[in-house]
Amino acid sequence: MFLEKAMFIIGELINGMYKNIGKAIKEKDKAVIQRCALDQIKAGADALDINCGPVSKDPLSDIQWLVETVQEVTDKPLALDSSKPKVIEAGLKVIKNKVIINSTTADQEKLEILVPLAKKYNAKLIGLSISAKGIPQNKDQRLELAANIVAYCVEAGFPLEDLYLDPVLLPVNVAQAQQKDILESIREFKIISDPSPKTIVGLSNVSQGTKTRSLINRTFLTMAIAYGLDSAILDPLDKDLMDSAITAELILNKQIYCDSYLEAYRRK
């Protein structure tokens, strides 16, 4: 079916920022979490992002409960999503599935904690091209931060094939002028090193605050795939979005055409 490795889809919906998930975490309702996990996998997710959300009063305990709850129903990889290294470390302590750390910034203090953790737990690592100085404003700044992450990983002996670089998407309604730079960064991240790091985006950020979110998401994703994007954290229950991603890969000759190619992809 596939001529090249297909886009790696990480489902974004197990996140305490969503009311149903936040309520389920608070009430320790496993059924809601497990149904969300299985629905995303059925829709085509290859991995699941796990995030307690900003309202969690005990994120160290909550991340462990979420990981254990999801692992009861699937062996798909889990992306532990937190800006706090202690929360990620708590999740790693109960992980059984393959794991992705989401994420480190380019800041030395974050890299010093999270790269060793990724090595210890044989985890893949997402690196954001951002630092304590703020969000980069152009392609050159993104490339500099990405190169810093790569250089640290090389020095620490972390395998670059397990590194995903994120150019950090900004909402198109407030940062329209940056979108082309972000797309070009995806392509240029690939030539920072050999072997090349992979690339990833948190897709929903590009449409934050807009009225046509699904359309903006799927248009950006299609373009990003053409620029060489390897992975995306997104809503796999958005069928039009998933269909656009699958079709983009078909057009790029990453899978073999048949009249039922959409169904064939979902049965992979």
VEXRO-574799 format. One record per residue: residue in one letter; chain; x, y, z of N, C-alpha, C in turn. Coordinates in pm, 1 decimal. Example, Ala and Ser with C-alpha at 12.3 -4.5 7.8 and 13.67 -1.06 7.14 Angstrom:
! VEXRO-574799
r;c;n.px;n.py;n.pz;ca.px;ca.py;ca.pz;c.px;c.py;c.pz
a;A;1319.0;-569.0;780.0;1230.0;-450.0;780.0;1320.0;-330.0;780.0
s;A;1285.0;-225.0;708.0;1367.0;-106.0;714.0;1290.0;3.0;787.0
! end
This chain:
! VEXRO-574799
r;c;n.px;n.py;n.pz;ca.px;ca.py;ca.pz;c.px;c.py;c.pz
m;A;82.1;-121.0;0.0;0.0;0.0;0.0;86.1;127.0;0.0
f;A;188.6;131.8;88.8;267.1;253.2;102.9;402.0;240.5;33.1
l;A;438.4;344.2;-42.3;566.9;348.4;-108.4;671.7;414.0;-18.9
e;A;630.5;504.5;67.6;717.2;567.7;166.0;644.5;564.2;300.5
k;A;719.1;592.8;406.7;657.5;596.4;539.2;552.4;705.7;542.6
a;A;431.7;671.7;586.9;321.3;766.6;586.7;331.3;864.4;703.7
m;A;255.0;971.7;693.7;245.0;1069.3;801.3;210.8;1002.2;934.6
f;A;282.7;1040.2;1039.0;260.6;986.0;1173.0;162.8;1079.4;1245.0
i;A;42.0;1029.9;1270.8;-65.3;1111.1;1327.0;-76.0;1087.8;1477.5
i;A;-69.4;1197.1;1553.8;-87.3;1191.2;1698.9;-219.6;1258.7;1732.9
g;A;-310.8;1181.9;1791.0;-441.7;1236.4;1827.4;-431.3;1330.9;1945.5
e;A;-497.4;1445.9;1936.4;-478.9;1552.6;2034.5;-586.8;1559.7;2143.2
l;A;-685.6;1470.5;2140.2;-809.6;1495.4;2214.1;-809.6;1455.6;2361.0
i;A;-710.4;1378.8;2407.2;-705.7;1346.4;2550.7;-629.8;1458.2;2620.6
n;A;-701.0;1566.7;2641.2;-642.5;1689.4;2694.5;-742.1;1753.2;2789.3
g;A;-698.4;1780.5;2911.4;-787.4;1836.2;3012.7;-844.5;1971.9;2978.7
m;A;-794.3;2036.7;2872.8;-852.6;2164.8;2833.1;-991.6;2146.5;2772.5
y;A;-1020.9;2024.6;2723.9;-1155.1;1995.7;2673.5;-1244.3;1961.2;2792.9
k;A;-1364.7;2015.1;2793.0;-1451.3;2002.7;2910.7;-1479.4;1857.8;2947.6
n;A;-1507.5;1774.0;2846.7;-1541.8;1634.8;2877.5;-1423.4;1559.3;2936.1
i;A;-1304.0;1589.3;2886.7;-1184.0;1522.0;2936.8;-1147.6;1576.3;3075.0
g;A;-1155.8;1707.3;3091.2;-1128.2;1766.7;3221.9;-1220.2;1711.5;3329.4
k;A;-1348.3;1696.5;3295.3;-1446.1;1640.7;3389.7;-1413.0;1494.7;3419.7
a;A;-1374.6;1419.9;3316.7;-1341.7;1278.7;3335.8;-1218.1;1262.4;3424.5
i;A;-1119.0;1350.1;3407.9;-1000.0;1344.5;3493.5;-1038.2;1373.0;3638.4
k;A;-1118.9;1474.8;3657.8;-1159.5;1512.3;3793.4;-1237.9;1400.9;3861.3
e;A;-1327.0;1335.2;3785.1;-1412.7;1230.7;3841.7;-1353.0;1091.1;3827.6
k;A;-1233.2;1082.9;3766.0;-1166.1;954.7;3741.4;-1258.8;857.4;3667.1
d;A;-1317.0;909.6;3558.8;-1409.1;832.7;3475.3;-1330.0;769.8;3360.5
k;A;-1290.1;645.4;3377.8;-1208.6;578.3;3277.5;-1279.5;562.7;3143.9
a;A;-1410.3;540.2;3147.7;-1484.0;510.0;3024.9;-1472.6;623.4;2922.6
v;A;-1482.0;748.0;2969.3;-1473.3;862.7;2878.3;-1335.5;869.1;2813.3
i;A;-1232.3;850.9;2893.2;-1095.1;857.7;2841.9;-1068.8;744.2;2743.6
q;A;-1110.1;625.2;2779.6;-1083.2;508.9;2694.1;-1161.7;514.6;2564.3
r;A;-1283.5;566.1;2569.0;-1362.1;581.6;2446.0;-1296.3;684.1;2353.8
c;A;-1245.9;793.2;2411.8;-1176.9;895.8;2333.1;-1051.8;837.4;2268.1
a;A;-979.2;755.7;2341.4;-858.8;692.8;2287.1;-893.2;602.2;2169.6
l;A;-990.5;515.6;2187.6;-1025.1;418.9;2083.5;-1088.0;484.7;1961.5
d;A;-1167.1;590.6;1982.9;-1226.0;663.6;1870.1;-1117.5;726.4;1782.8
q;A;-1015.8;781.4;1845.4;-907.3;844.5;1769.7;-826.9;740.5;1690.9
i;A;-802.2;626.4;1754.0;-728.4;520.7;1685.4;-807.3;468.8;1565.9
k;A;-936.8;449.5;1586.0;-1022.7;402.3;1476.4;-1021.8;501.5;1359.9
a;A;-1010.7;629.6;1391.7;-1011.3;733.0;1287.5;-876.1;748.1;1217.5
g;A;-772.7;680.0;1268.2;-645.1;683.7;1199.0;-526.3;731.8;1279.4
a;A;-544.3;758.7;1409.4;-431.7;804.0;1491.0;-331.4;691.5;1512.0
d;A;-203.5;723.7;1497.9;-95.4;628.0;1521.5;-45.3;634.2;1664.8
a;A;-72.9;745.0;1732.5;-30.8;766.0;1870.9;-130.6;861.8;1935.4
l;A;-122.9;873.7;2067.8;-217.5;957.7;2141.0;-143.0;1054.2;2232.0
d;A;-177.5;1181.3;2221.7;-122.2;1282.1;2310.8;-198.4;1277.1;2442.7
i;A;-124.4;1287.3;2553.2;-183.3;1280.7;2687.0;-146.6;1408.0;2761.4
n;A;-247.5;1488.1;2796.1;-224.0;1617.4;2859.9;-328.4;1639.9;2968.4
c;A;-283.5;1666.7;3090.6;-376.8;1688.9;3202.2;-456.6;1817.5;3187.1
g;A;-401.8;1911.6;3113.4;-469.0;2040.0;3098.5;-431.8;2135.9;3209.2
p;A;-463.3;2263.9;3190.3;-420.0;2368.1;3284.5;-494.9;2369.2;3416.6
v;A;-608.4;2301.2;3425.1;-688.4;2309.2;3548.1;-660.0;2194.1;3644.4
s;A;-574.4;2102.0;3607.9;-542.4;1989.0;3695.2;-477.1;2038.1;3823.8
k;A;-532.1;1996.3;3937.1;-477.6;2036.7;4066.2;-362.5;1946.5;4111.4
d;A;-353.5;1828.2;4054.1;-248.2;1733.4;4089.6;-197.1;1667.0;3962.0
p;A;-123.4;1742.8;3878.6;-85.3;1690.3;3746.6;4.4;1567.6;3752.4
l;A;87.9;1553.6;3856.0;174.8;1436.7;3863.9;91.8;1309.0;3879.6
s;A;-10.1;1315.2;3962.4;-98.8;1200.3;3980.6;-189.4;1181.9;3860.3
d;A;-240.8;1292.7;3806.8;-335.3;1284.9;3695.3;-271.4;1228.1;3568.9
i;A;-145.9;1265.7;3540.7;-80.8;1212.9;3420.7;-61.2;1062.3;3433.6
q;A;-30.9;1016.7;3553.3;-13.5;872.6;3573.9;-146.0;799.2;3557.6
w;A;-253.2;857.6;3608.9;-385.3;795.1;3594.2;-426.0;789.2;3446.9
l;A;-400.4;897.0;3373.5;-434.1;899.6;3231.4;-354.7;794.5;3154.2
v;A;-225.2;787.0;3179.4;-141.0;689.2;3109.7;-190.2;547.4;3137.6
e;A;-212.9;515.8;3262.6;-256.4;380.8;3299.4;-393.9;348.9;3242.7
t;A;-481.1;448.7;3239.4;-615.6;429.1;3185.1;-610.9;398.8;3035.5
v;A;-531.4;473.9;2961.7;-522.0;453.5;2817.5;-451.0;322.0;2786.3
q;A;-348.9;288.5;2862.7;-273.8;164.9;2838.2;-357.3;38.9;2861.0
e;A;-468.2;52.6;2931.7;-556.9;-61.8;2951.4;-626.3;-103.8;2822.2
v;A;-637.3;-11.1;2725.2;-715.2;-41.6;2604.0;-635.6;-35.0;2474.7
t;A;-509.8;10.6;2480.6;-430.5;16.9;2357.0;-281.9;11.3;2388.1
d;A;-206.5;-41.7;2292.2;-60.8;-40.5;2304.0;1.3;62.3;2208.8
k;A;-80.6;152.9;2157.2;-29.1;259.4;2071.3;66.2;349.8;2150.7
p;A;162.8;411.5;2083.1;253.3;504.3;2152.0;176.0;620.4;2215.9
l;A;229.3;669.9;2326.9;169.0;782.3;2398.0;267.1;898.7;2400.5
a;A;215.5;1018.8;2373.6;295.4;1140.6;2381.5;261.2;1211.2;2512.0
l;A;356.7;1215.6;2603.7;334.6;1281.2;2732.6;356.4;1430.5;2713.5
d;A;249.1;1506.2;2733.8;244.7;1646.3;2693.3;234.3;1736.9;2815.4
s;A;343.2;1806.0;2845.6;343.1;1902.8;2955.3;463.2;1994.4;2940.2
s;A;447.4;2118.3;2986.4;560.3;2211.4;2988.1;645.0;2192.5;3113.4
k;A;599.4;2104.7;3204.4;669.4;2082.2;3330.7;740.3;1946.5;3327.2
p;A;873.9;1945.3;3329.9;947.5;1818.9;3325.0;907.8;1719.4;3434.0
k;A;871.9;1766.4;3551.2;833.8;1675.6;3660.0;707.0;1598.8;3626.2
v;A;615.5;1661.9;3552.9;492.4;1594.0;3512.0;526.0;1485.7;3408.6
i;A;611.2;1518.3;3313.1;653.5;1419.9;3213.2;723.8;1302.8;3280.5
e;A;811.9;1332.2;3375.1;884.0;1225.3;3444.8;788.1;1135.4;3521.1
a;A;684.7;1193.4;3580.6;584.9;1112.9;3652.7;515.4;1017.3;3556.3
g;A;480.6;1065.3;3437.3;416.6;979.9;3338.7;508.3;869.3;3290.4
l;A;635.9;901.2;3275.1;732.8;801.9;3229.3;747.1;686.0;3328.2
k;A;726.6;714.8;3454.4;744.2;611.6;3556.9;641.4;499.2;3545.6
v;A;527.1;525.5;3479.7;423.5;422.0;3467.9;401.2;380.2;3322.8
i;A;487.4;425.8;3233.7;467.7;397.4;3091.5;504.1;252.5;3059.3
k;A;422.3;190.3;2978.7;450.6;56.5;2925.1;458.2;61.3;2772.0
n;A;377.8;147.7;2712.9;377.4;162.7;2567.6;502.9;237.3;2521.6
k;A;525.2;239.6;2390.7;627.3;328.4;2336.7;587.9;471.5;2370.6
v;A;686.2;559.2;2384.3;656.0;691.4;2439.2;729.6;802.2;2364.1
i;A;662.0;917.9;2360.0;715.6;1040.3;2301.0;707.5;1148.4;2408.4
i;A;815.7;1222.2;2427.7;814.1;1334.4;2522.1;777.6;1461.0;2446.1
n;A;671.1;1523.7;2488.5;619.8;1645.7;2425.6;608.9;1756.0;2532.5
s;A;714.1;1835.1;2550.4;824.4;1857.4;2457.9;932.5;1934.3;2533.6
t;A;1048.4;1950.1;2467.5;1151.7;2039.2;2518.9;1156.5;2165.7;2434.4
t;A;1202.0;2272.7;2495.2;1234.5;2393.8;2420.2;1383.6;2390.4;2389.3
a;A;1435.5;2497.6;2332.1;1578.6;2505.9;2303.3;1658.1;2556.3;2422.7
d;A;1593.1;2578.8;2535.0;1660.8;2629.0;2653.8;1747.3;2520.1;2716.8
q;A;1868.1;2558.2;2757.4;1964.7;2463.5;2812.5;1907.0;2386.7;2931.8
e;A;1837.6;2456.7;3020.8;1787.4;2390.8;3142.0;1682.2;2285.4;3111.3
k;A;1603.2;2305.8;3006.1;1505.8;2204.9;2965.0;1576.8;2086.3;2898.6
l;A;1669.8;2115.1;2810.5;1742.6;2009.4;2741.2;1819.6;1921.4;2839.6
e;A;1876.7;1982.2;2941.0;1956.0;1907.2;3038.3;1871.8;1807.2;3116.7
i;A;1741.8;1834.5;3128.1;1652.7;1742.9;3200.0;1589.0;1642.1;3104.6
l;A;1535.5;1690.0;2993.9;1449.5;1605.9;2910.4;1525.0;1514.9;2814.2
v;A;1640.5;1555.4;2765.6;1716.8;1465.7;2677.5;1763.7;1341.8;2754.9
p;A;1820.1;1355.7;2874.4;1854.0;1235.4;2951.6;1732.3;1148.6;2983.9
l;A;1618.3;1209.0;3012.6;1497.1;1130.7;3037.6;1456.6;1052.0;2912.8
a;A;1466.1;1117.3;2796.6;1431.8;1048.9;2672.3;1525.0;929.9;2648.3
k;A;1653.0;947.4;2678.5;1748.0;836.4;2664.0;1716.6;724.4;2762.9
k;A;1688.9;760.4;2887.1;1663.4;661.3;2992.1;1543.0;574.9;2959.3
y;A;1437.5;636.9;2905.2;1312.7;563.5;2880.5;1296.4;523.8;2733.2
n;A;1404.5;539.7;2655.6;1399.9;503.3;2513.8;1283.7;573.4;2444.0
a;A;1266.4;701.2;2474.8;1155.0;780.2;2422.5;1197.7;862.9;2302.2
k;A;1103.6;888.9;2215.5;1123.8;989.6;2112.6;1101.2;1126.6;2177.6
l;A;1152.5;1230.7;2115.6;1149.8;1363.5;2176.7;1106.7;1468.6;2075.3
i;A;1012.2;1553.2;2115.8;971.7;1667.8;2035.0;1045.2;1791.1;2086.0
g;A;1112.6;1861.4;1994.9;1183.9;1983.6;2029.5;1119.0;2104.1;1964.7
l;A;1077.7;2199.0;2046.1;1013.5;2320.8;1995.6;1118.4;2426.1;1963.2
s;A;1107.5;2487.2;1848.1;1200.2;2594.7;1811.3;1152.7;2724.8;1876.9
i;A;1168.0;2724.5;2009.5;1127.4;2837.0;2092.4;1219.3;2837.4;2213.7
s;A;1235.0;2952.7;2275.4;1318.8;2961.6;2394.6;1255.7;3059.2;2493.3
a;A;1321.4;3075.9;2605.3;1271.8;3168.3;2707.2;1268.0;3312.1;2655.9
k;A;1342.2;3338.0;2549.7;1341.7;3472.9;2491.0;1213.9;3501.3;2414.0
g;A;1135.9;3396.1;2383.1;1009.5;3416.4;2314.1;997.4;3336.6;2186.0
i;A;891.2;3365.3;2113.1;862.5;3296.4;1987.8;947.2;3355.6;1876.0
p;A;1012.6;3272.5;1795.8;1091.9;3326.4;1684.8;1004.0;3401.0;1585.6
q;A;1061.6;3501.7;1525.3;985.1;3587.7;1435.4;1015.6;3565.8;1288.2
n;A;1110.1;3476.8;1260.3;1141.9;3449.4;1120.4;1207.3;3312.2;1108.1
k;A;1231.3;3271.5;984.3;1286.3;3138.4;956.7;1425.7;3122.1;1015.4
d;A;1508.7;3225.2;1004.9;1646.2;3213.7;1054.1;1649.6;3189.1;1203.9
q;A;1562.8;3256.0;1277.7;1557.1;3235.0;1422.0;1509.7;3093.4;1454.5
r;A;1414.3;3044.8;1378.7;1367.3;2907.3;1399.9;1479.5;2806.9;1373.7
l;A;1552.3;2828.7;1265.4;1660.9;2737.5;1230.3;1771.5;2739.5;1335.6
e;A;1801.1;2856.3;1388.9;1904.9;2866.8;1492.0;1865.2;2787.3;1617.1
l;A;1740.1;2801.9;1659.3;1694.1;2729.6;1778.5;1689.3;2579.2;1752.4
a;A;1642.1;2541.3;1634.4;1637.6;2399.1;1599.0;1778.6;2340.3;1596.2
a;A;1873.2;2415.4;1542.4;2012.3;2368.6;1536.6;2070.6;2352.1;1676.0
n;A;2032.2;2439.5;1768.8;2078.5;2427.8;1907.1;2028.4;2297.6;1969.8
i;A;1903.3;2263.5;1942.0;1846.5;2138.8;1994.4;1919.9;2018.6;1936.1
v;A;1941.5;2021.8;1805.3;2011.9;1911.8;1738.5;2153.1;1897.3;1794.1
a;A;2223.2;2009.2;1810.2;2361.4;2004.0;1859.8;2366.5;1943.6;1999.7
y;A;2271.9;1981.1;2084.5;2270.4;1925.0;2219.5;2245.4;1774.7;2215.3
c;A;2151.7;1733.0;2131.9;2120.4;1590.1;2120.9;2240.5;1510.8;2071.3
v;A;2314.9;1566.1;1974.4;2434.1;1498.3;1923.6;2536.5;1482.3;2035.1
e;A;2560.7;1590.0;2110.1;2658.8;1585.1;2218.7;2617.0;1486.3;2327.5
a;A;2485.1;1474.9;2349.6;2435.5;1387.1;2455.1;2419.0;1243.2;2409.2
g;A;2442.3;1217.8;2281.8;2427.9;1083.1;2229.8;2284.7;1039.5;2210.2
f;A;2194.7;1136.2;2190.1;2055.0;1103.0;2163.9;2037.1;1083.1;2013.9
p;A;1975.1;973.7;1969.9;1963.4;945.4;1825.6;1874.1;1046.8;1753.9
l;A;1927.6;1108.8;1650.7;1853.6;1214.1;1581.4;1731.0;1160.4;1508.2
e;A;1731.6;1031.8;1472.8;1613.4;975.2;1407.9;1494.5;966.8;1503.5
d;A;1519.2;987.0;1633.8;1410.9;988.1;1732.4;1372.2;1129.4;1774.0
l;A;1428.9;1228.8;1706.5;1400.1;1369.0;1737.3;1301.4;1426.4;1636.6
y;A;1197.9;1492.2;1687.7;1100.5;1563.7;1604.4;1115.6;1713.5;1633.1
l;A;1138.0;1791.8;1529.8;1149.9;1936.9;1545.6;1018.9;2005.3;1506.0
d;A;975.1;2096.3;1589.8;848.6;2168.3;1569.9;879.4;2315.6;1545.5
p;A;839.2;2371.9;1429.1;866.5;2511.8;1401.0;779.9;2608.5;1481.1
v;A;683.3;2557.7;1552.7;589.8;2632.3;1638.2;492.3;2714.7;1552.7
l;A;374.7;2656.6;1532.9;272.0;2724.5;1454.7;209.6;2838.8;1533.5
l;A;178.1;2945.5;1462.7;110.1;3061.2;1519.4;-22.8;3080.1;1447.4
p;A;-122.5;3133.9;1515.4;-253.3;3153.1;1451.1;-243.0;3243.8;1329.0
v;A;-306.7;3201.9;1222.4;-298.1;3276.9;1097.9;-364.1;3414.1;1110.4
n;A;-459.0;3427.4;1203.2;-527.3;3556.4;1215.5;-444.0;3662.6;1286.8
v;A;-333.5;3623.1;1351.0;-246.6;3722.3;1415.7;-103.6;3717.5;1360.6
a;A;-69.9;3612.3;1286.5;67.4;3598.1;1235.8;65.8;3547.5;1092.1
q;A;-17.8;3608.6;1009.7;-30.9;3563.5;871.1;102.1;3569.9;797.2
a;A;179.3;3673.0;823.8;304.5;3691.9;750.0;408.8;3585.6;781.8
q;A;390.9;3513.1;891.3;490.2;3412.2;929.9;464.0;3273.7;870.3
q;A;347.9;3252.1;814.1;312.2;3116.5;772.3;406.1;3059.0;666.5
k;A;446.9;3140.5;571.2;537.4;3090.4;466.4;673.0;3054.7;526.2
d;A;721.5;3135.6;619.2;847.6;3104.9;687.2;838.5;2972.9;763.9
i;A;724.6;2949.8;826.3;705.6;2826.4;902.6;711.5;2706.2;808.6
l;A;643.6;2715.8;695.5;647.2;2607.0;597.8;789.4;2582.6;547.2
e;A;861.1;2689.1;517.1;998.3;2672.7;468.4;1089.7;2615.9;576.4
s;A;1060.2;2646.4;702.3;1139.1;2590.3;812.9;1126.1;2438.9;817.2
i;A;1007.2;2388.2;788.9;986.3;2243.1;788.0;1082.9;2176.9;691.2
r;A;1097.8;2235.1;575.0;1188.6;2179.7;474.0;1334.5;2192.8;518.8
e;A;1370.1;2308.3;573.6;1510.7;2334.5;604.1;1556.6;2264.8;732.2
f;A;1463.9;2231.6;822.3;1502.2;2153.3;939.6;1566.6;2020.9;897.7
k;A;1524.6;1969.1;782.8;1571.9;1838.4;736.7;1719.7;1838.9;696.9
i;A;1774.6;1956.0;671.1;1914.3;1960.7;626.3;2008.4;2011.1;735.6
i;A;1958.6;2019.2;857.7;2044.3;2060.9;969.7;2149.1;1955.1;999.6
s;A;2111.3;1828.8;983.5;2202.1;1721.5;1022.3;2179.0;1598.1;935.8
d;A;2269.6;1504.1;949.0;2258.0;1374.5;884.1;2294.2;1267.5;987.3
p;A;2199.3;1183.1;1029.5;2063.1;1171.4;974.6;1976.9;1291.8;1010.1
s;A;1873.0;1311.9;929.9;1784.7;1425.9;949.7;1690.8;1403.8;1067.6
p;A;1664.2;1507.8;1145.5;1555.1;1497.9;1242.0;1422.5;1494.6;1167.3
k;A;1321.2;1445.4;1232.0;1186.9;1448.8;1174.4;1122.4;1583.6;1207.5
t;A;1008.6;1610.2;1143.9;939.3;1736.6;1168.1;795.7;1709.5;1211.7
i;A;743.6;1800.2;1293.8;611.0;1784.4;1351.2;550.0;1921.9;1374.1
v;A;416.8;1928.8;1372.7;346.4;2051.9;1410.7;228.5;2017.5;1501.0
g;A;196.6;2111.0;1588.4;70.5;2106.5;1662.3;-30.4;2182.4;1577.9
l;A;-102.8;2110.7;1494.3;-177.3;2171.5;1384.2;-283.3;2271.4;1428.5
s;A;-355.0;2242.1;1534.7;-469.2;2326.5;1572.8;-428.4;2470.0;1604.5
n;A;-300.9;2491.6;1636.9;-256.7;2628.1;1668.5;-275.8;2723.1;1551.4
v;A;-264.8;2672.6;1428.7;-268.6;2762.1;1312.3;-406.1;2825.1;1294.0
s;A;-509.9;2759.7;1343.4;-646.1;2811.2;1323.6;-707.3;2868.3;1451.2
q;A;-629.4;2876.6;1557.9;-681.2;2924.2;1686.0;-746.0;3062.3;1669.9
g;A;-871.3;3074.4;1715.1;-939.8;3203.0;1711.8;-1003.0;3238.9;1579.0
t;A;-999.0;3149.3;1482.1;-1059.6;3177.7;1351.7;-1197.5;3112.2;1340.8
k;A;-1273.6;3152.1;1241.0;-1409.4;3099.4;1223.4;-1413.8;2978.6;1129.2
t;A;-1307.0;2955.6;1055.7;-1306.2;2844.2;959.1;-1192.9;2748.7;995.2
r;A;-1196.4;2697.4;1116.4;-1082.8;2622.8;1170.3;-1050.2;2498.7;1087.7
s;A;-1150.3;2419.1;1055.0;-1123.8;2294.4;983.8;-1061.4;2321.2;846.8
l;A;-1113.1;2420.8;776.3;-1059.8;2453.8;643.8;-914.8;2500.4;653.1
i;A;-886.0;2588.4;748.4;-748.9;2637.6;764.6;-655.6;2523.1;803.9
n;A;-701.1;2438.9;895.5;-618.1;2326.0;938.6;-582.5;2233.9;822.0
r;A;-682.8;2196.4;744.5;-653.8;2099.3;638.7;-575.5;2160.6;523.3
t;A;-594.4;2289.8;498.6;-515.6;2354.8;393.3;-369.6;2365.2;435.0
f;A;-347.3;2407.3;559.7;-208.6;2416.6;607.0;-143.6;2278.8;609.0
l;A;-215.0;2178.6;656.3;-157.4;2044.7;665.6;-117.7;1992.1;527.4
t;A;-204.1;2012.1;429.8;-173.8;1967.6;294.0;-46.2;2034.1;242.2
m;A;-34.2;2164.1;266.0;85.2;2236.1;222.1;208.9;2188.6;297.8
a;A;193.2;2165.7;429.1;307.0;2122.3;510.2;356.7;1984.7;467.8
i;A;265.1;1897.2;430.7;304.5;1764.5;381.6;389.6;1778.9;255.6
a;A;351.2;1872.3;170.3;429.4;1896.1;49.1;568.4;1950.4;80.2
y;A;582.6;2018.4;194.0;713.0;2070.0;236.7;793.5;1965.6;313.5
g;A;737.4;1844.8;331.7;813.3;1736.9;393.7;776.9;1704.3;536.3
l;A;663.6;1752.8;584.7;622.7;1727.1;723.3;608.1;1576.9;748.4
d;A;661.1;1532.1;862.2;657.0;1389.6;897.1;542.2;1353.5;990.4
s;A;498.8;1448.3;1072.7;404.2;1413.8;1178.1;322.7;1536.6;1216.7
a;A;204.8;1512.0;1272.7;121.5;1622.8;1320.6;39.0;1576.3;1439.1
i;A;24.2;1666.4;1535.0;-68.6;1646.5;1646.3;-197.2;1716.4;1605.2
l;A;-305.5;1640.8;1592.0;-427.8;1696.8;1535.6;-549.7;1619.7;1583.3
d;A;-666.0;1664.1;1537.5;-792.9;1598.1;1569.3;-824.4;1495.7;1461.3
p;A;-800.6;1367.4;1486.8;-825.5;1267.5;1382.7;-974.0;1243.0;1357.4
l;A;-1060.5;1296.3;1444.3;-1204.2;1279.4;1422.9;-1258.4;1377.0;1318.4
d;A;-1174.6;1472.3;1276.0;-1211.1;1561.8;1166.0;-1185.8;1485.4;1035.9
k;A;-1291.4;1426.0;981.6;-1276.8;1337.5;866.2;-1222.1;1411.4;744.0
d;A;-1269.2;1533.5;720.8;-1219.4;1609.0;605.7;-1069.3;1635.7;619.0
l;A;-1025.5;1662.9;739.5;-883.4;1685.3;764.7;-802.7;1559.4;734.1
m;A;-848.1;1446.9;785.8;-777.1;1321.6;762.5;-778.0;1283.9;614.2
d;A;-892.2;1304.4;548.0;-900.3;1274.1;405.3;-802.6;1360.5;324.6
s;A;-786.9;1486.4;365.8;-693.3;1575.5;296.5;-549.9;1527.2;312.6
a;A;-515.1;1483.4;434.1;-379.8;1434.3;459.6;-351.6;1308.6;377.2
i;A;-446.7;1217.1;376.8;-430.5;1092.2;302.3;-414.9;1121.1;152.8
t;A;-496.2;1211.6;101.2;-492.4;1243.9;-42.0;-363.9;1316.7;-79.0
a;A;-315.9;1403.8;9.2;-189.0;1472.6;-16.8;-76.4;1371.6;-31.0
e;A;-75.9;1271.0;54.6;28.6;1168.6;46.3;13.8;1084.3;-80.6
l;A;-109.1;1062.2;-122.5;-132.3;990.4;-247.6;-71.6;1067.7;-364.8
i;A;-97.7;1197.8;-369.3;-49.5;1281.1;-479.3;103.3;1288.8;-479.3
l;A;163.4;1278.9;-360.8;309.2;1279.6;-349.3;369.3;1140.9;-370.8
n;A;285.7;1046.3;-414.1;330.2;910.3;-447.5;380.8;834.0;-325.4
k;A;321.6;862.2;-208.9;358.5;790.0;-87.5;270.5;667.4;-65.7
q;A;167.8;652.9;-144.7;88.0;531.5;-140.1;32.1;504.4;-280.0
i;A;-10.5;381.7;-300.8;-56.8;338.7;-432.1;-205.1;370.0;-448.2
y;A;-241.7;427.2;-562.8;-381.5;462.5;-585.5;-468.7;338.5;-606.1
c;A;-585.2;343.3;-544.4;-696.5;256.1;-580.1;-822.2;336.8;-550.8
d;A;-935.5;297.0;-607.6;-1056.6;376.3;-591.0;-1098.4;387.5;-444.3
s;A;-1059.7;290.1;-364.7;-1096.0;290.6;-222.4;-975.2;324.8;-135.0
y;A;-889.9;417.1;-181.9;-764.8;445.0;-109.9;-789.1;501.9;29.8
l;A;-896.7;577.8;48.9;-925.6;632.6;181.8;-955.7;520.6;281.1
e;A;-1038.6;426.6;238.5;-1071.7;313.3;324.6;-948.8;225.6;348.1
a;A;-869.1;207.7;243.7;-749.1;124.8;255.5;-651.7;184.7;356.1
y;A;-637.7;316.4;355.1;-549.7;383.3;450.9;-596.0;354.4;592.7
r;A;-724.1;367.6;616.7;-776.8;352.4;752.9;-769.1;207.4;801.5
r;A;-751.2;114.8;708.8;-738.2;-25.1;749.9;-592.4;-67.1;765.1
k;A;-500.8;30.0;749.1;-357.5;-4.3;750.1;-315.0;-62.0;885.0
! end
